[in-house]
Structure formats: structure tokens, C-alpha cells
Amino acid sequence: KTQSLVGDGASITGARDVTLHATTVSVATTEARMGASASGGVAVTPAIAITLSNVATTARIGTSGVAMLVGRDLTIQASQHATASSLAGAAAVGTDAAIGFGLALVIAPHGATATLARNVTAGRDVALRASAISSASASGSASAAGAPAETPADTTPAPGDPAGPTGVDKKAADQRGHLDKVAGKNGVAGSGSAKTPAAETSGGSVSVAAAIGIVISNVTVEAGVTEQVTLVTAGRDVTLASSANADAASSADGSATDGGTAAVGAGVALTLATVTNRAIIPAWLTVRANSLTLSATVAENGADHTATVSAEAASGAAGGVGIAGSVAIVIVDQQTLAGVYGTVALTGGDLTITAASDLDATAKALPAGAGVSGEDAGVGVSFAMNLITDNVSALIGDGVAVTGAHDVSLSASAKTVAFTEARMGAKATGVAVTPAIAITLSNITTRAWIGTGARGAGGVVLPLEATGSLSISASQDASATSIASAEAVAADTAAIGFGLGITIANHGAHTELARNVRVGGDVTLRAASRSVAKATGSASAAGAPASED
């Protein structure tokens, strides 16, 4: 934790400028590597790397029964740059059996907040700014005969928890539980309440994997006031600005290059990214100033202005019976809000409200090399899923009074790319089976609106008045693509290839004006959406299995 504080009840008088600035730079790296060799027997190599990165950056002025008086400027600023990574690699060589298992887990609750908890009067400017740049990555790899074959324990929940996780989910839950236990013993914060994403496909849970990479990223950035604050007064400008840039990436490389009689090569990559980015004037607050600026946008990290989220899994196997599976799942929930819910009384300056996001999400489930091969049978499965929710809003709420503004401008914009690919190949002398499934669900909503008017004397609904112009705009550029391809080759018995690509795209940009206006200049409402949705499925082999319907 990094804190810059004026405590509750603390008194400050006679100050010209008051500045609070909290800054955090945090890097956490965890690596586990192991190799095992057995010339005449069994080689077993588990490697587990876990990172828990709880990073909170706070700048805060606490509560007081007396308003703070500042001669010139009040600045409250929190900025964070946090990185967390885990790398797990296992290699095993054995004459009879070689089992390699690599699990990398990263849990990264990161966030920055700039908070005011008392009334304030400043001669010039009041500014609250919060910014967070977050990066979380986990990479698991294994090379050997791959994962051990499925056992009854893999499909059985823990005793006393009949509805509990199984298979890969159980392994992840066990490691997360151990993490929280160690954190508790050492008096530090645990992994939080965010659920671990499930390692499951449309066919059910994944029971066995040689390589697992899991990222749980939860980033919160807020600039705002507490319920104790009812009045902020500034001679010039009031600014509330939040910005976030959250990258999250998981990868898994599970390959069984020489499995003897049976080889299981499987990789599972799971990424859950949750982002809350908010700058808000709450309903109980009155702002009196020349101008007011609210913004919730993307934090720039050098030339990088895009939140990049990914999961990439690769698998391959070779043996008498070769089984390979690649599962890559990305889940993103990003909420961006710049909003006025309280009273705004300006003295001729502008009211500017801006919300923006920029997101690139990729899920890939691929074969390692040519995929899976087996003398008797080759079974290769790839499943990639991309679930994206990106809501961007710039608003003035219902019943909110805004007076004295020159120009009033609301702008919401979103740029989102979702790409999902599942590809697999299988080759066998006997039976080759290759399903590949890619699914994208892209829910992108961009909204800019002004709600119903406040009521004045006698219950009369008041118009929005401005001496300049009113502009309300929402723009969106969203694409969603799914590609599934399967190739199966069998010399003797059967080759079955199945490719399914599904894209569901709910995209839209909306502007809305729900009250009368009286302005001296132009009134402009603009909404623009560019939406691209694609899905491709292909298979080369004997085609789909025979119908059983």
C-alpha cells in the first residue's frame, strides 16, 4: 500500500497550495522450473509458480467538520504502475514414464484512488486525479509425456464439497487456497473475492492438463468524493480525472512429444480481467466553479494506449494413443463512467464530460507443431472462447441541475477488437478425431446522454441553459472475429474433422437528450458505430462424424 493522507479530523489552515501525491511502481516476478530424468523408470516433474500482487495507491484528504480553505490550488493525485508475472516450466525424461506438469497463477488486485472526504473552498483550482497502469501475466509449460492420465480423483470434488471444482479447476482452487492460507498467516491481504474462471468447454470441465496458465486481474481507478462532502467551491476549475490501462495475459504450452503407449498433451490458459474506471460527481454534492471537467479515459504508457487481454494455449502429443487439448478462455468486464449526478453551478466556464476505452482481447487455442499424432489413435481438441463486456458512459443524470455553463460537451467513445481462434490437427494410423471450436461474444455499449431536468419552484421542470453550445456524441469502433479450423488424417479407419466458429456481436452507440435546452449556440447530437462481426469454420478430413440424431 502507498498512501498520501491528510487524516480524518486533521486541521489545515493558512495554506496557499495543498498537494497530495501518491505514486507506486511495483514489480513482482515468480518463476518455478524443474527437470527430472530417470533412465530406467519414472520421471515426475511438477512446477508451480504463484504470484499474489495486492497493490493499492491512495491519495486522500479525510473527514472534518470544518471546510478546508486553500488560497490557490488543491491537488489530490494517485498514480500506479504495477506488474505481476508467474512462469512455471517442467521438463521430464523417463524410459517408462515421464510426467511434466506446469501451473502458473497470477492474482492481481491493482488500483489507484484520489478521494476527498471534506468540503473545500479553493481560490483557484481543485483537481482529483487517479491513474493505474497494470500488467499481469502467467505462463505454464510442460514437456515430457505430458499430464498423467485421468484418474477418478480428477473428476471427484473434495470430500465434504460435492458441488466443488474438479480437474483443472480443483488444482487451481487448491493452489489459491494455499495462497490465501499463507497470506493470512503472514498478516497480508488475500486473493480477494473474484472467482477463478472455470476451465470448461461446451463438453464440460477439463479434467487433465500438462500446462496451466491463469490470470485474475482486477483493476479499480476512481477519482471522487465521499458522502461527507456536500460542497466543493473553486475560483477557477474543478477537475476529476481517472485513467486505466490494464493488460492481462495467460499462456499454456502442453506438449507430450514422446509418450510411449499413451501421451496426454494439454494446455489450458484462462484470463479474467475486470476494470472499473470512474470519475463521478455524486448526487449529494454541489460544485461551484468557473468550469468543471470530468474524464474517465485510457492511461497512456508511453506509446501504449490499449488494454491488451489474451489467453493462448498450445498442445500436442505423440504416442501409441495421442491425446491433445488446447483450451483458451478470455473474460473481460470493463466499466468506464464519467458522470454528473449532483448539482453544478458554473460562472461562465465549460462543462466537459469524457469517457473512453481502448481494448484488444485475443483467445487462441492452437496445436503445437502439427498437433497430435498416434499410432492407434490421435485425438486433438481446441476450444477458444472470448467473452467481452465493455460499457462506456458519459452522462448527466436525471433531475440534475446545471447552471451558468458556456459550452456543455459530453463524449463517449470505445474502440474494441475481439479475436478468437481455435485450430487443431490430428494424425493416426487408426482413428483421427479433430474438433476445433471458436466462440466470441462481444457486448459493447457506448452511451452519452443527458437525463430529465431538475424541478424548480412550483415543480416546473427546468431546461438546461448554456450561453454557448451543447454537444452530445457517442462513437464506437468494434470488431469481433471467430476462426475455427480442423484437420484430421487417418491412414486406415476414420478421420473426423469438425470446425465451428460462432460470433455474437451486440454493438451500439447511443446519444440521448431527455430535457429541454436553451443555448446561445449550436445543439448537436451524434452517434456513430462501426461494427464488424465475422465467423469462419473449416475442416479437412473425412468431415463430421455420422449423425446420431
Secondary structure, 3 states (H helix, E strand, C coil): CEEEEECCCCCCCCCCCEEEEEEEEEEEEEEEEEEEEECCCEEEEEEEEEEECCEEEEEEECCCCCCEEECCCEEEEEEEEEEEEEEEEEEEEECCEEEEEEEEEEEEEEEEEEEECCCEEECCCEEEEEEEEEEEEEEEEEEECECCCCCHHHHCCCCCCCCCCCHHHHHHHHHHHHHHHHHHHCCCCCCCCCCCCCCEECCEECCCCCEEEEEEEEEEEEEEECCCCCEEEECCEEEEEEEEEEEEEEEEEEEECCCCCEEEEEEEEEEEEEEEEEEEECCCCEEEECEEEEEEEECCECCECCEEEEEEEEEEEEEEEEEEEEEEEEEEEEEEEEEECCEEEECCCCEEEEEEEEEEEEEEEEEEEEEEEEEEEEEEEEEEEEEEEEEEEEEECCCECEECECCEEEEEEEEEEEEEEEEEEEEECCEEEEEEEEEEEEEEEEEEEECCECECHHHCECCEEECCCEEEEEEEEEEEEEEEEEEEEECCCEEEEEEEEEEEEEEEEEEEECCCEEECCCEEEEEEEEEEEEEEEEEECCCCCCCCC
